[in-house]
Every structure is written in structure tokens, then in C-alpha cells.
Amino acid sequence: MIRFENVGLRYDMGPEVLRDLTFEIRRQSFQFLTGPSGAGKTSLLRMLFLALRPTRGLITVLGRDVATLSRRDLPSIRRRIGVVFQDFRLLDHMTTYENVALPLRVRGKEEREYRQDVVDLIKWVGLGERLNALPIVLSGGEKQRAAIARALIDQPDILLADEPTGNVDAPLARRLLRLFLELNRSGTAVVIATHDLGLMEQVDARRLVLEDGRLEIYD
Amino acid sequence: MRAGSCSRMDGWKSMTDAILPTAALRSRIRRLLQRIGGERQTPIVPAGNVAGRALTTVIAIMTFLAALTVGAVSLVSDTAGRWQNDISDEITVQVKPAEGLDMPTALETVRQIALQTPGVSGASVLDEAATSRLLEPWLGDSVDFDELPVPRLVIVSIDSGEPPNFAFMRQELQEAVPQAELDDHRAWVSRLVTMARTVVLIGVFILSLVIVATTLTVIFATRGAMSGNRQIVEVLHFVGARSSFIAREFERHFLRLGLIGAMTGGVAAVVLFVVIGHLTEANRQTAEADQISALFGSFSIGWTGYAGVALLVATVATLTALTSRWTVTRHLAEIDMISPVES
């Protein structure tokens, strides 16, 4: 689904922060992306969801070479990639329901077409009681689950999650992990960027380890 | 999701399905009915926040000032045109008293000669009462025309489109009444036209400055208000919204803010002009109001002034909307597949 070949990244005239990355995110795969702080996880995630161009190398996303993509093509590809941001990025003036429904709303769908799906998904992530709550009254874990639900609502082919358990306690982290695994079983490829060794030890999954700008892969 | 939206939506659906033939049309009408029924989703761009209210206030103030300038320039321009027209529509013939001159006969002769001249539409003798009123500030209210050698006037209305031949008319009058002097006000008109044009030019210059200041204020205030919405732009972008969708949402929101602000300022300026117009009209009998009336007529800005204010309101609202679109587009270009070298 996503293929990196000899990808390198540098900011301005500085040294390469990512070097010779060659890997593939396969369909329905599950992997952790890990590494020490400053190793380049967020930069790599940004390249994965088409927010950053590499300075060298080839990236193919869903069969398209990103170097040849025009800005007009990007939204349709981004709609197949769900992203969970570390800082959630929920819209404060919208309820949980409206935040989760946002990707469908921006695609121009009618509310009556998606209302039940959104409600079901919110219940599935355990926020059934918080349907009409604004983000300001949600706890960190609840915001995280709302952000995950928003990333999943349009059934993306691939889900990228940046430190999804960074703001929650251990039991909730395990619950979120089960949620990601369940999602993966339903056919979505999942990439979880995390520092949390405890989380990674719970699942026997592929690990992409970034260190000094290079990537080691442990299948 | 709003409470009760389900049953209400079903109600709309059955109602529109029953009477409308095509699905697309049904869908559009249903959306419209939902909006009319107050069932609206939360706007993607929040309706009211401090930055939005500040922007509306700034727009209202700047539009008010610009509309006052538009009205003032329109008033001066109309007044200058009226001065020029009033004076160029009239000429006067002055008959000076002389030994043995029968003043009433001389005035009548002048009037008849004027009326027979091509290009003259009317002529009337300024009677003793009117002449007395003209001289009242200098000679008091009891002028004795038999004792004082007071010159008399004949007011001649001319067709400004096809004015008479003044040289010929002057000669005719001189031959019939040697004491008659024709004053075609040409020197006055020339000076007034120059003054009027200068006043209008100064007004247009001031208006240009006010419009530039308004434009810059609106642009920077809109950009300031937009900076609080950067996160919304980014979230929409990364959930797959097209740039045109995001730009349209912001444009609509800021057009609304711009319209509210600009209309508030514009209407306030028009109300002020109307109130001043009524006040001058109501106090017409006083000496001060007389002076104002002599200068500005009824102190009404006329249709050009109102059209100018309407155009200003539309321009400010459009400018606000376009600035928001431009800011969104620029921000999207910054976050969209940027090259790390460019960043």
C-alpha cells in the first residue's frame, strides 16, 4: 500500500534526519513505529500521510508515485488514510458526534446517510455516553478515542496513529490497543508510532525502529 | 447530533417525497427545509468568538468612516454642481439710475429686449421689495427708492444648453438703455467651477486615503481573526477536505462577518445623514440653518451618495471574504506536501 525506496529527508541545508529508508506497509498489516525522541518518527509519519515531501528517494502511496501527485489529487488519497494525531486535534466547538462525523461531512455526505454509522462507531470506542459532549469536557483518554473514531469513520485502508496511548493510563492503553487490533482484523493496515515498550510487548507485531535516521525492521 | 433531529428529518423526508419528483431536487429542497426549520449542523467555522466580534467592530467603524467620507464627497460634488448650474442658468442686467431716466420704463425695456433674445427662457424685474431686502444689511429696512439712487436688476433666465449671444445682447441693451450693464457671471462661474473641482478633488483624495486605510484594516483584521482558525484549517485538510471546500467555508463565514460589520457602519452613516438632513430642514427658519441651506441645499446626499455607501458595504464584505479565502489558500499551500527545503 505504501512503499518507501531509498528515501532521505533533510530540513533546509542541515544533515539528513532520515536516511535510506526502504520499507513497505502491506495491506492489512499491523506494525509499530518506534525509536528514541528526535529519531524522526513524526517526520516519517508526515511523509506517510502526504504532509511532507522527501528530499530524495521514491514514495508510492496506494499505487501512486507521490512525486507526480498534484495538490488536486491529494484529498482523494488522504481520504483513504486515517490519522490520529498525538494532540488529538478535535474541533473545540463541535460535539463528539460532530467531530467524528467531520470526515464524512467534508466529503459532502448527507447526515441521514451516516448518522447511525457514526453513533455505532462512537459506541464501539466506548463514548456512547459522551455523544453530545464538547472536547473541553472530555478526559485525555476520551479525546484520544474520539480522535481514533474520527480517523476510522470512513473505513480507511490504512490508519496512522501518533503516540495514541501517550495520554492514557495502562488499562485504557490496552483497551485502545485491542481496538486497533480489531480494526486491523477487519482489514485496515495499522501503523502505531509509540515509545511505549509495554504496549509493544503485548502484541507480536512487526516493528519499524528508527535510530539515527535509519530504519531497522523486525518482522 | 441534535435532540429530536431524527423524527423531524423523517417528517421533512416524507413531506418532500410526496410532492417532488426527482431525487436531486428532493434532496436540495429537504436541505433547505431543514435549514428553515432551524435544524442546522454546527458550522465548521465557529460562529462567534472574540476575534470575530473584534473584526466585525473594526469593519463597522471603518465602513462608517468611509461611508461618511463617501457621503460628504457626494454632498460637496452635488452642491458644487448645483452652484455652477444655478449661476450659469441666470444672468443679470443692472440698470444704474441717471438724471432723467425713467427707471420703470428702462427696466421694462430691458426685460422686453431680453425676452426677445434667442436663448433666453425668461426675464423678470427684481421689484422694489426684493431689492430692498437685498440691501437691508447695508441700508436698513426703510430704503426710499425716490431719494436714493439705487441700481435695479433684471433677472434673466437662459437656456444653458443653448445660451444667447451675450455680445449681441449687451450691444442691444446698450443701444436701448445706455445705463444697462449685462453681467453674465462668467468670472464668477469660472472661479466657482475651479473651486468646486478643487473641493471635489480634495474630497476624492481623502476618500481614497480612507478606502486604502479601510482596505488595509479589513485585510489585517481578517488575517488576525483567521490566525485563530489555523487548527480548523489543518484538521479539515488532514481529514481529506478539498481546498475549495475549506476556502468556501471560511469565505462564507467571513462574508457574513463582513456584511454584518459593513452594513452596521454603512446604515449608521446613512442614518446620520438623514438625521442631519431633517435637523437642517426643521431649523430652516434660523440664520444658521439658512447659511447651511445656502451652501448645501437640503443637506441630502442624493442617490449617488446612497449608491456609494451601498457599493462600499458590498466592497468591504467582499474584501473580507476574499482575504479569508486568500489566507486559507496560502496556509494550505504551506502545509500541503511541503518540501522540507522550502519549509
Boltz contact constraints between the chains, C-beta under 6 A:
constraints:
  - contact:
      token1: [A, 9]
      token2: [B, 340]
      max_distance: 6.0
  - contact:
      token1: [A, 11]
      token2: [B, 340]
      max_distance: 6.0
  - contact:
      token1: [A, 50]
      token2: [B, 337]
      max_distance: 6.0
  - contact:
      token1: [A, 53]
      token2: [B, 337]
      max_distance: 6.0
  - contact:
      token1: [A, 53]
      token2: [B, 339]
      max_distance: 6.0
  - contact:
      token1: [A, 71]
      token2: [B, 336]
      max_distance: 6.0
  - contact:
      token1: [A, 75]
      token2: [B, 240]
      max_distance: 6.0
  - contact:
      token1: [A, 75]
      token2: [B, 242]
      max_distance: 6.0
  - contact:
      token1: [A, 78]
      token2: [B, 240]
      max_distance: 6.0
  - contact:
      token1: [A, 79]
      token2: [B, 240]
      max_distance: 6.0
  - contact:
      token1: [A, 83]
      token2: [B, 238]
      max_distance: 6.0
  - contact:
      token1: [A, 89]
      token2: [B, 235]
      max_distance: 6.0
  - contact:
      token1: [A, 93]
      token2: [B, 46]
      max_distance: 6.0
  - contact:
      token1: [A, 94]
      token2: [B, 42]
      max_distance: 6.0
  - contact:
      token1: [A, 97]
      token2: [B, 1]
      max_distance: 6.0
  - contact:
      token1: [A, 98]
      token2: [B, 42]
      max_distance: 6.0
  - contact:
      token1: [A, 102]
      token2: [B, 239]
      max_distance: 6.0
  - contact:
      token1: [A, 103]
      token2: [B, 239]
      max_distance: 6.0
  - contact:
      token1: [A, 103]
      token2: [B, 240]
      max_distance: 6.0
  - contact:
      token1: [A, 106]
      token2: [B, 241]
      max_distance: 6.0
  - contact:
      token1: [A, 106]
      token2: [B, 245]
      max_distance: 6.0
  - contact:
      token1: [A, 112]
      token2: [B, 9]
      max_distance: 6.0
